[in-house]
């Protein structure tokens, strides 16, 4: 399949294809979910003509390959799609197939490998940082919970004391009302006795004495 290494080659391919279709080139994605491509004939991936916002499907499909369009711009497509295919013949006598991965392919994988390691370290650092923050929040929560429990116990003690004082007040108030009623009753009884008696002066003196004792 065709590999393109210059603008001249890309212009030539554009000139021979149908204006209404897309055609597979010999480029494939190096690794899943990474914007990294290589030519399957083993030649260096030293030129590209990506269209606007291309490539953009590396997060969607497990296998991606390169297509070229009528205007000469490239795009990435799922390997399962059907398009026209362009083939090329090697001008040299060397076998176009290769028995081992070319150096640029290995370099691409190595580069992606280090990118992944860097991302993993970044995520590990974030996890550790978030873990420390979570532990700090948990400690703060426990500290505040202990404080709230202590305040709740104090509030409950004050509430019990208030209820006790309220009960004592009601008891004293009842005793006071009972004493007043008893005084009124005794006074009325004394007055009735005086009204029946002819000794008004003695009754008035007794009443004054009674009130004085109270």
PyMOL commands that set and color helices and strands:
alter all, ss='L'
color gray80, all
select helices_A, chain A and resi 7-16+103-196+200-213
alter helices_A, ss='H'
color red, helices_A
select strands_A, chain A and resi 23-29+37-39+64-68+74-78+84-85
alter strands_A, ss='S'
color yellow, strands_A
deselect
rebuild
show_as cartoon
